[in-house]
Amino acid sequence: MASYIWKVKALKSYGTIPQGAEVEIIINNSNRKPNGQEIQKAFSEKYGIKAPSGVYGNKHIFQIIAP
């Protein structure tokens, strides 16, 4: 299977993640959406912060953009 690049954008500030922050997450061998742990890890690594766990599936806070 192929690899897919998903984009996740913070529509509102959430803990240490500022509004407008974006990350890209590569999912290999599947077309599934990234899960909360993958999103949290991506924000932590890209911005050098301790991203909070929690509501990454909330459409009012995070936009998950399909490849």
C-alpha angles and dihedrals in degrees: 000000000000132000121249129205114215123191122213121194128188107231091185133018112272118189106301093350111098123219110269096026113142136193135182121221125194116214113194125208095000140069094215122127117259114266127233095265092052091049093047091049092049093053092045093050098042097046100029092237137123098251114206121245120238138057105039090134092058106114091204092060105028131034115207109202118204121229 
